[in-house]
Amino acid sequence: MDFLLDPNVAYLIFLAGIVLVFMAVATPGTGVVEIGALFCFVLVGYALYNLSINWWAFVILLLSIVPFVQAIRKPKSLFFLVFSILLVVIGSVFLFASDDGSLISVNPIIALISSGLVSVFLWFVLRKAIEAISRRPTHDLEALVGQVGEAKSAIHSDGSVYIAGEMWSARSDSEIPAGSHVRVIRRDGFTLVVEKQIIIS
């Protein structure tokens, strides 16, 4: 385990853990990513216990969570995602303190290349994940309320309507003849409750 006491190795494992954590938050549910992140942080925990760290850099890393959450809540504003990635890069590069009093203990070339790669990776992957999270489901039944379609059969206690490019089961409080224009007033499970829509020419 002595190789973990090399700040460069600990830094790279820490970056891997951060990437996995952000991926787990953005796309939860698989369990594999979460286990990988936990394994990385167990190894990094050993390094942190035995190496000196800059606590201010650790605080910066913790603060990176705030703009990331905002990026998920406001997916159209890319500022929060950029700011979160920037805080991650700065906090991780300066996390491990140097014994000789210098500001950084990680090899600058390793820090530059790896932080650059991680930044690009997080930018593309997290942006796509955030877009997917914020996108409305394709089959959002609530979006059908208020839509106008056509009764494909007589509708009362049951029937069928063609709305939003699909056939749906429907019912109505009053008899609606086939071929009539209908409007969705609410839904009952996967059945649409409709009323006759009068189209004024």
N, C-alpha and C positions, 0 to 999 in steps of 0.2 A: 504493500500500500504506500510505500515511500514515494512512488512516482506521482502520487496525488499531491505531494507537498511541493511540486514544481508549479509555480504560479501560472505558467503557460498552459500546463495540462489542466489544472483546476479551472482556469478561465474558459478553455474550450468546452469542458464538460458542463460548466455553468451556462454557457451560451446555448448548448444543446438542450439543457433543461428548460431554459427560458423559452426557446422556440416551441418545445413540446407543450409547455404550460399554455402559451398563447393559442396554440392549435387546439388544445383540449377545451379552452374556454370558448373559442370560436365555433368548434364543431364537436360538442360533447356527445357522449353516449357509447363510443366504441370500447373504452376501457384500456385499450392497448397503449394509446398515447399517454393516458394518465399514469399507467404503470411505468412507462419509459421515463416520464418526467420525475416520478418519485425515485426511481433508481438513480437518475442523474443527481438529484438533490441529496440523496443519502451519501453519495461519493463526495459531493461538494461540501456537505456538512462536516465530513471528516477533515477536509482541507481547511475549512473555515475555523474549525476548532484548533488546528495546529499552526495556522498562519495568521499573521497580523492583517487586519482589514481596516479600510477607511470607512468609518461609520457614516460619514456624510454621503458616500457613494451608495451605501446600502439604503439610506433614506431616499435617495434619488430613484433607486430601483423600485422601492415600494410606491413612490409617487407616480410611477409610470402606469400603475393600474388605473388611476383616476381618469386620465385622458382616454385610455383604452375602453373603459366602460362608456364614456361619453361618445366614443367613436361608434360603438354598437347602438347606442340610443339615437344618435344623429348621423346615420350612415352617409348622408349627402355632404357633410362637412368633413373634408379630408384632413383638416388642420389637426384634429384630435389624434388621428392615427399617426400622422407624421411626428407630432410632439411626443406621443407615447414611445415610438421607436427610437427617437432621439434620446429620451431619458434612459431607455434600456441600454443603448450603446454607451453613453457616458458613464452610467452607473456601473456597468460590467467591466469596462476598461480600467476604471480606477478603483475597483472593489478591493483588490489585494494590495496591501501596503508594502512598500519596499523597505528592506532592512537598512539600506544605506541613506535613507532620508529623502530619496527622490520621489517624485509624485506618482510614478507608475512603475510597477514591478513586472508587468507583462511586456514581452518583446514588442516594440512598436510596430514592427513589420507584421507580426502575427495578429496584433490588435487591429491594424488597419485593414488587412485582407479579410479576416474573419468577421469583423464588425460590418464591413461593407457587404459581404455575402449575406450575413444575417439580416441586415437592413433591407436589401433587395428582396430576399425571400419573404420576410414578414410583410413587406409592402404588398407584394402580389398576392400571397396566400390569404392574408388577413383581410385585404380589401375585397377579394372574391367571397370570402366566408361571411363578412359583414353584409355584403349585398344580398347573399342568399338568405341570411337570417331576416333581413328587413323586407324581403320580397313577399308580397301577399301570396298565400297558397293559391294554386291554380284552381282548385275546386273549393273555393270559399263560398259556402252556401249563403252566407249573410249578404254577399255581393249581389245575389239574385233578387233580393227584396227591392221592389220598385221597377224591375225590368218588365218590359212588355213583350208578349209572344202570341202564339196562336194555339187555340184548342184543337188538338188532332182527333179528339173524340168528344162525345157529350160528357160534360163534367158536372157532377154533383157530389155524391159520396166518394166517388173515385173518377178517374179519367187520366188522360195524358195531354201534356202540352209541349210545344216546341219553343224553348227559350234559351237564349245565349248559345245557339248552335247545337243544343242537345235536347234529347227527349227526357221529360221528367214526369213522374207520377204527380197527380194533382187532385185536389178536391176543392169544393166551393160551398158556401152557405146557401147558394141559390143555383138553380139549373142554368147551365151555360151550354148552348148548342155547339156542335162541332163546327170549326171554321171561324169561330168568333175570336176577336182580339181579347186577350186577357192580360191582367197586370198582377204581379206577385205582391201580396200584401203581408205575408209572413211565411214562415216555414214550420213544419211539424216533423222533426227528424229529417228524413230524406224526401218527404212529401211537401210539395209547395201548395200553399193555400192561396187561391187566386180569386179575382173578381172580374166581371166583364168590363172591358175597356171600350168606351165609346170613342171612336176615331172621328174627329171632325175634319171634313175635307176643306 
